[in-house]
Amino acid sequence: MARTVRHVRHPVRHARSRAQAVAHHNRQVAGVTGALLLAVSLYTVVIGPNGWLWFGWAVLLLACAALFVVR
């Protein structure tokens, strides 16, 4: 007996426009930047100021600047 093959129709995934992809990326970068801000702030409160703290703030500042340049 021959086996019948059923073709299951999968939902078509529509490609995002470039503007939507860029907006999604910017939201992700903003989320990471916010998480870094929270982490460095908590580190400041718990550990106290030292060289790594200033390095963390410098990285955070560069991430913020990059976010605004990309937009």
Residue, then its C-alpha position, 0 to 999 in steps of 0.5 A: m500500500a502506498r503511503t500518502v504524504r501530507h504537506v503541512r503548510h507552515p506559517v510564512r515568516h515575513a521578512r522585516s524591513r530594514a527600519q524594523a530590524v534597526a529599531h529592534h537592534n537599537r532596543q537591544v543595545a539600549g537594554v544592554t546599556g541600561a543593564l550595564l548602568l545598573a551593574v556599574s551603579l550597584y558595583t559602586v555602592v557595594i564595592g566602592p570606588n577603585g580603578w575597575l569602577w572608573f573603567g566600567w564607567a568609561v565602557l558604559l559612556l562609550a556604549c551610550a555614545a555608540l548608541f546615539v551615533v548609530r541612531 
